[in-house]
Amino acid sequence: MEFRNIFIEKRSFKTLITSAVEVYNRETNGALLGRNAIRKIKGRKMKVISIKEVYPFQTEKRRPSEVIHGNISAFKRVLRAVESLQTEIIGGYHSHPYPYGYVGLSEGDVVSIKEDIDVMIKIGQERIKNGWVEILLSIKRKDYRRPSKIKWYICDYEKKLRVRIRTEEKTGYDILVSAYWVYPKEEFGKKPIKDMKFGVKEVAVYVPWIFE
């Protein structure tokens, strides 16, 4: 399959960052809406998945090391509403508040993704069989001795992005943004999804250079 890199449109990017900061030090999560696109990145055109919208789930049960659907019926309503609005859920996102052992998807993350894929397929949304995009926000609160103006900036790494944002003069957040494809290694239909093997592949994540 084709593992496209991820391009987060500026409105979606702001929603992701705000969502992670809002519930700190618990995990945030939500749905990603997007499509295949061509974007000019670092001087050349590239095939990417464009994240057009981000929907933070509102009925979740949140803990510092876990977030689960608090109401599966509400989750299904979101899926059907998105479909009625003629957009597609292509994956999800969540945060790992500090302390985190490493930056990457855990076994529990993959299990949760498989459960969401199972629900989506059962209500007829089969596009997700082509692979699931998961954005991870590894977030740590930072307290500073010296006050500074409220501001933010982005550091561009080889695949990841680091966002540093001040929310108060002496308080801020350090957020590392990474993206992954979660994909089936077996054919759907031969066994329950919970028993299927899935792979995880990290891809590069990009944002627009100019934010207005």
NORUR-V319308 format. One record per residue. N is the residue number from 1. SS is DSSP state (H for helix, E for strand, L for the rest). PHI is phi in degrees with one decimal (999 if undefined). PSI is psi in radians with two decimals (none if undefined). Layout:
N/SS/PHI/PSI
N/SS/PHI/PSI
This chain:
1/L/999/2.89
2/L/-93.3/2.08
3/L/-97.9/1.50
4/L/-73.5/2.58
5/E/-69.2/2.91
6/E/-111.4/2.25
7/E/-115.3/2.04
8/E/-97.8/2.01
9/L/-63.9/2.70
10/H/-62.3/-0.66
11/H/-66.7/-0.70
12/H/-65.2/-0.68
13/H/-62.6/-0.76
14/H/-63.5/-0.66
15/H/-65.6/-0.74
16/H/-58.6/-0.87
17/H/-64.0/-0.80
18/H/-63.6/-0.69
19/H/-61.7/-0.72
20/H/-69.0/-0.69
21/H/-69.3/-0.69
22/H/-55.8/-0.81
23/L/-98.9/0.08
24/L/-54.5/2.34
25/L/-102.7/0.76
26/L/-109.7/2.95
27/L/-83.2/2.42
28/L/-97.2/2.86
29/E/-164.5/2.89
30/E/178.5/-2.98
31/E/-106.1/2.59
32/E/-107.8/2.31
33/E/-116.8/2.28
34/E/-172.6/-2.93
35/E/-162.7/2.94
36/E/-66.4/2.51
37/E/-157.4/2.96
38/E/-115.0/2.21
39/E/-129.8/2.55
40/E/-86.7/2.02
41/E/-128.3/2.16
42/L/51.9/0.72
43/L/88.3/-0.01
44/E/-138.8/2.65
45/E/-77.4/2.43
46/E/-139.1/2.44
47/E/-76.3/2.20
48/E/-139.5/2.98
49/E/-96.9/2.10
50/E/-92.3/2.11
51/E/-85.6/1.82
52/E/-86.9/-0.62
53/E/-141.1/2.68
54/E/-129.4/2.28
55/E/-117.9/1.89
56/E/-75.0/2.23
57/L/-69.6/2.44
58/L/-104.1/-0.22
59/L/-113.7/0.46
60/L/-83.3/2.77
61/E/-98.8/2.03
62/E/-112.7/2.38
63/E/-135.1/2.94
64/L/-61.0/-0.46
65/L/-124.9/0.28
66/E/-163.9/2.55
67/E/-141.4/2.30
68/E/-133.3/2.81
69/L/-67.1/2.10
70/L/-78.0/-0.33
71/L/-149.4/1.77
72/H/-65.5/-0.51
73/H/-66.1/-0.66
74/H/-65.6/-0.70
75/H/-60.0/-0.76
76/H/-65.4/-0.63
77/H/-63.7/-0.69
78/H/-60.7/-0.81
79/H/-57.9/-0.80
80/H/-72.2/-0.61
81/H/-65.6/-0.75
82/H/-60.9/-0.74
83/H/-63.3/-0.72
84/H/-64.0/-0.54
85/L/-83.2/0.11
86/L/61.5/0.71
87/L/-125.0/2.98
88/L/-126.6/2.35
89/E/-80.7/2.14
90/E/-108.0/-0.03
91/E/163.9/-2.69
92/E/-149.4/-3.09
93/E/-145.8/2.75
94/E/-159.0/2.98
95/E/-116.8/2.71
96/E/-119.0/1.75
97/E/-68.4/2.62
98/L/-63.4/2.48
99/L/-87.6/2.42
100/L/-123.0/2.44
101/L/-65.2/-0.67
102/L/-159.4/2.90
103/L/-94.0/1.94
104/L/164.8/3.00
105/L/-78.8/2.35
106/L/-85.6/2.96
107/H/-60.2/-0.68
108/H/-63.7/-0.64
109/H/-60.6/-0.78
110/H/-65.8/-0.68
111/H/-60.9/-0.78
112/H/-62.8/-0.70
113/H/-63.8/-0.74
114/H/-61.4/-0.65
115/H/-65.1/-0.72
116/H/-66.7/-0.71
117/H/-59.9/-0.73
118/H/-60.0/-0.80
119/H/-62.9/-0.76
120/H/-63.4/-0.77
121/H/-65.4/-0.67
122/H/-65.5/-0.45
123/L/-99.3/0.22
124/L/96.7/0.13
125/L/-97.6/1.55
126/L/-95.4/-0.07
127/H/-58.5/-0.52
128/H/-65.0/-0.23
129/H/-62.2/-0.37
130/H/-77.9/-0.05
131/L/126.2/2.63
132/E/-115.7/2.31
133/E/-96.3/2.21
134/E/-123.4/2.19
135/E/-101.6/2.29
136/E/-113.2/2.31
137/E/-114.3/1.77
138/E/-88.5/1.94
139/E/-121.8/2.42
140/E/-136.7/2.29
141/E/-75.1/2.49
142/E/-127.8/2.28
143/E/-109.6/2.28
144/L/-109.7/2.56
145/L/-74.7/-0.69
146/L/-100.0/2.35
147/L/-70.1/2.66
148/L/-147.7/2.82
149/L/-63.6/2.62
150/L/-71.5/2.11
151/L/-161.4/3.09
152/E/-154.2/2.79
153/E/-156.3/2.89
154/E/-120.9/2.39
155/E/-108.7/2.31
156/E/-100.3/2.00
157/L/-97.6/-3.05
158/L/-60.0/-0.79
159/L/-122.4/-0.58
160/L/-96.3/2.94
161/E/-123.1/2.44
162/E/-112.5/2.20
163/E/-113.4/2.22
164/E/-117.5/2.15
165/E/-132.9/2.29
166/E/-93.3/2.23
167/E/-105.4/-0.36
168/E/-141.5/3.01
169/L/-59.7/-0.60
170/L/-117.5/0.23
171/E/-132.5/2.40
172/E/-154.3/-3.06
173/E/-138.3/2.43
174/E/-108.4/2.05
175/E/-125.7/2.11
176/E/-100.6/2.11
177/E/-103.7/2.15
178/E/-132.9/2.80
179/E/-135.2/2.54
180/E/-142.3/2.54
181/E/-95.9/2.30
182/E/-112.1/2.05
183/E/-133.7/2.63
184/E/-75.9/2.42
185/L/-98.4/-0.02
186/L/-132.2/2.84
187/L/-76.6/2.34
188/L/-65.0/2.55
189/L/99.5/-0.30
190/L/-86.1/-0.37
191/L/-154.8/2.85
192/L/-57.5/2.53
193/H/-58.2/-0.63
194/H/-62.1/-0.39
195/H/-98.2/-0.06
196/L/-78.0/2.68
197/L/-91.0/2.31
198/E/-122.9/2.54
199/E/-102.9/2.85
200/E/-129.2/2.23
201/E/-130.9/2.15
202/E/-77.5/2.43
203/E/-127.1/2.97
204/L/-77.0/2.60
205/E/-122.3/2.33
206/E/-127.1/2.74
207/E/-135.8/2.86
208/L/-62.1/2.58
209/L/-78.4/-0.38
210/L/-114.2/2.15
211/L/-113.3/2.26
212/L/-102.7/none
